[in-house]
Amino acid sequence: MSFDLNLPVWITKDDLSECKERDRLLLKSQKTEREGDKRNRVVNFRNSLKCTYFKSAFAEAGHDQKKLWKIVKQLFGNPK
């Protein structure tokens, strides 16, 4: 089935296929960019929560060495 698109005579089938490929790649890059933005938002949100938690935990521990080391082990993991 053929459609008459009223295109200029200088546009060939190759030009149309290249344009379709360009549009497809643009759409693909936009989708991945949006997914990347979502991931970045989630990672930034988690990092801010972690930072807030540990700041308040350190403030709450004050000068109690036992509590401070417990928080440090929580933050960096226990290498046992």
Backbone hydrogen bonds, N-H to C=O, Kabsch-Sander energy under -0.5 kcal/mol:
donor,donor_aa,acceptor,acceptor_aa,energy
5,L,3,F,-0.8
11,I,8,P,-1.4
12,T,10,W,-0.5
16,L,12,T,-2.0
17,S,13,K,-2.3
18,E,14,D,-2.3
19,C,15,D,-2.3
20,K,16,L,-2.3
21,E,17,S,-2.2
22,R,18,E,-2.5
23,D,19,C,-2.5
24,R,20,K,-2.4
25,L,21,E,-2.5
26,L,22,R,-2.3
27,L,23,D,-2.4
28,K,24,R,-2.3
29,S,25,L,-2.5
30,Q,26,L,-2.2
31,K,27,L,-2.3
32,T,28,K,-2.3
33,E,29,S,-2.1
34,R,30,Q,-2.2
35,E,31,K,-2.3
36,G,32,T,-2.5
37,D,33,E,-2.5
38,K,34,R,-2.3
39,R,35,E,-2.3
40,N,36,G,-2.7
41,R,37,D,-2.5
42,V,38,K,-2.3
43,V,39,R,-2.8
44,N,40,N,-2.8
45,F,41,R,-2.3
46,R,42,V,-2.6
47,N,43,V,-2.5
48,S,44,N,-2.3
49,L,45,F,-2.2
50,K,46,R,-2.5
51,C,47,N,-2.5
52,T,48,S,-2.5
53,Y,49,L,-2.6
54,F,50,K,-2.5
55,K,51,C,-2.3
56,S,52,T,-2.2
57,A,53,Y,-2.3
58,F,54,F,-2.5
59,A,55,K,-2.2
60,E,56,S,-2.5
61,A,57,A,-2.1
62,G,58,F,-1.5
64,D,61,A,-2.1
65,Q,63,H,-0.9
68,L,64,D,-2.4
69,W,65,Q,-2.5
70,K,66,K,-1.7
71,I,67,K,-2.1
72,V,68,L,-2.4
73,K,69,W,-2.5
74,Q,70,K,-1.8
75,L,71,I,-2.6
76,F,72,V,-2.7
77,G,73,K,-1.7
80,K,78,N,-1.2
